[in-house]
Amino acid sequence: MTRLVFAILFVSGCAGAWAHSDEYFATHPTPHGGQMRMAGPYHFELVTGQNEITLFVTDHAGNGVDTTGGSAKVIITSGKKKRYVVILSAAGDNALKGAGEFKLGQSSTASVLVALRDQEPQRANFKLSAPKAAKKSRTHH
């Protein structure tokens, strides 16, 4: 009986860990339309824009984590030899934000190292791709 209880507790504990896999995040919408990853006690949502990056930090329950005094370093690798570094700083509430020149290719990666005040640094890796160009509609006369 003890083994059965232990097995049930073990499996239910593992289910929670599986729920935070990259595959899980890929199938669920994110609050800001970015890509979500788990990093230690946090969830990181990376949102890229035109030469701008925002990282939103939440706990596992989805509650915003105060980023005051925090910073992050984002290293984007695009292609074989292109490497860009963007430094992020606290931008209010649960966001870190920074700007810099970078170009995303078809299969770019971003390595993010986050240091929050009085916390151990956390790292997450993201797979990014360049935004697809909008198709122009043709009208025939």
C-alpha positions in Angstrom: 0.0 0.0 0.0 2.8 2.4 0.8 4.4 1.8 -2.6 1.1 2.6 -4.3 0.8 5.9 -2.4 4.4 6.8 -3.2 3.9 5.9 -6.9 0.8 8.0 -7.2 2.5 11.0 -5.5 5.6 10.6 -7.7 3.5 10.5 -10.9 1.3 13.5 -9.9 4.5 15.4 -9.0 6.0 14.6 -12.4 2.9 15.7 -14.2 3.4 19.3 -13.0 7.0 19.3 -14.2 5.9 18.0 -17.6 3.3 20.8 -17.9 6.1 23.4 -18.1 8.0 21.9 -21.0 8.8 23.8 -24.1 6.2 21.7 -25.9 3.6 22.7 -23.4 4.3 26.4 -23.9 4.3 26.0 -27.7 0.7 24.9 -27.6 -0.6 27.7 -25.3 -1.0 31.4 -26.0 1.2 33.8 -24.0 0.0 37.0 -22.4 2.1 39.2 -24.7 2.4 37.1 -27.8 6.0 36.1 -27.2 7.7 32.8 -26.6 7.6 31.3 -23.0 10.3 29.2 -21.3 10.7 27.9 -17.7 13.8 29.0 -15.8 14.2 27.8 -12.3 11.3 29.3 -10.2 10.2 31.6 -13.1 8.6 31.7 -16.5 10.3 34.0 -19.0 8.3 35.4 -22.0 10.5 36.8 -24.7 9.0 39.3 -27.1 11.0 40.7 -29.9 10.3 43.8 -32.0 12.1 46.1 -34.4 15.5 46.3 -32.6 13.7 45.9 -29.2 13.4 43.0 -26.8 11.1 42.7 -23.8 11.3 39.9 -21.3 8.3 39.4 -18.9 9.0 37.5 -15.7 6.3 35.5 -13.9 6.2 32.8 -11.3 4.8 29.3 -12.0 1.3 30.5 -11.2 1.5 33.3 -13.8 1.9 36.1 -11.2 4.2 39.0 -12.2 7.7 39.0 -10.5 9.1 42.4 -9.6 12.1 43.2 -11.8 13.2 46.4 -10.0 17.0 46.4 -9.9 17.2 43.4 -12.3 18.9 43.0 -15.6 19.3 40.5 -18.4 21.7 39.8 -21.2 20.3 38.4 -24.4 22.7 36.8 -26.9 21.1 36.3 -30.3 22.8 33.9 -32.8 21.6 34.2 -36.3 23.2 32.1 -39.1 26.7 30.8 -38.7 28.6 33.9 -37.8 26.1 36.6 -36.8 25.9 37.3 -33.1 24.2 40.2 -31.3 24.1 41.1 -27.6 21.2 43.2 -26.1 21.2 44.3 -22.5 17.9 44.6 -20.8 17.0 46.6 -17.7 14.0 46.9 -15.4 11.1 48.5 -17.3 8.3 48.5 -14.6 6.2 45.8 -13.1 7.5 42.4 -14.3 9.3 43.5 -17.4 12.9 43.9 -18.5 13.5 45.8 -21.7 16.4 46.8 -24.0 17.1 47.9 -27.5 19.9 47.3 -30.0 20.6 46.2 -33.6 19.9 42.6 -34.3 18.6 40.6 -37.2 16.6 37.4 -36.9 17.1 34.7 -39.5 14.9 31.7 -40.3 16.3 29.8 -37.3 17.9 32.2 -34.8 18.5 31.4 -31.2 18.5 33.6 -28.1 20.2 32.7 -24.9 18.9 34.8 -22.0 20.7 35.3 -18.6 18.5 37.1 -16.0 19.8 38.5 -12.7 17.0 39.6 -10.4 17.8 41.4 -7.1 18.7 39.0 -4.3 18.0 35.9 -6.5 20.2 33.3 -8.2 20.8 34.1 -11.9 18.6 32.1 -14.3 19.1 31.1 -17.9 16.7 30.1 -20.7 17.1 29.4 -24.4 14.7 30.4 -27.1 14.3 29.5 -30.8 13.4 32.5 -32.8 12.6 33.2 -36.5 12.3 36.2 -38.6 8.8 37.6 -39.0 7.2 36.4 -42.2 6.7 39.1 -44.8 3.0 39.9 -45.4 1.9 38.7 -48.8 0.9 41.5 -51.1 -2.5 41.1 -52.7 -2.8 41.5 -56.4 -5.7 43.0 -58.1 -6.4 42.4 -61.7 -7.9 45.2 -63.9 
